[in-house]
Amino acid sequence: MKQKEIFDLIIERMIDNTREKMLRNDAEYQSLEAKRAELEKKYLQTAQKDMEKAEKYIEIVQETDMRFADVSYMSAIKDTVYLMFKLNLIKE
């Protein structure tokens, strides 16, 4: 494995870990995820009978995905600044 590939893998795992920590502590994401799980269960039981519930499920899945993307972006920025600081590319 080349150094760049190793570095990319380390960065990818670092971002994944940071994102997971941030998502665990993000009340909005946790609330959306709980609603999504609840609606998913209902959706799977009644999707054929009740299209309104299906639409609510799809809406909350999209909202949860958007929040996930937002937190992913924030975690990448946080890790980038941290690495730049550690590499003395920026100073306090």
N, C-alpha and C positions, 0 to 999 in steps of 0.2 A: 504494500500500500504506500502511495506517495505521501509526502508530508502534507501537501494541500488536502488530500482526501482525508487524512487523519484529522487535520485541523477542522475541516468542514464537518466531520462526524462529531468531534468534540463540541463545536459550536451548536450543531443541531440538537445534541443531547442536552446541552446547557439551556438552550431556549425551551426545549420540551419540559425540562424540570422546573424552570422558572415559571412557565405558563401554568403547569399543573399546580404549583404552590399558589400562584395568584388566583387561579380559578377556585381552588378550595377555600380561599379567604374572601372571595368576591360574593357578597350577599345577593346581589342582583342576578348573577349567573346561577347561583345555587337555587334561588327562587324560581327562575325560569326553567332550570333543569328539573326541579321537582314537579312543576306544572306540566312540563313536557312528558315526564314519565307517567304521571297520572292520566293525562289525556291519551298517551299512546296505549295504555292498557284499555281505556274505554274505547278508543278507536278500533283496536284489534277485535274487540268484542262486538261492536255495533256498527262498523263501517258501512255495511250494506244497508242498514236500516235508517241511519241518521246522518245525512250528508253535512248538516250544520256542525256536528261534532268533528267530522273529518276536516272541515275547513278550519275550525279552531285549532285542531292538532297541527295542521300544516302551517298555520300562522305562528304558533309557538315554536315549532321546530325551526322555522326561518329566523325568528327573533333570537332564539338560543344560538343558532349558528352565527348570526351577526355579532352577538356579544362575544362568542368564542374567538372570532376573527379579530375583534377589537382588542381583547386581552392578549392574543398572540402577537399582535403588532406592538403593544405596549411592552410585552416581555422581551421582544427582540430589541427594542430601543434601549431598555434598561440594561440588557446584557452587553449591547454594543458600547454604551457609555462606560460601563464597568470595565470592559476589556481595554478600551481606549485609555482609561485612567491607569489601569495596571501596567499598560505598555508605555506609560508616560507620554502618550500622544496628546493628552489634555491634563490640566492641573486644576486643583480646587480653586 
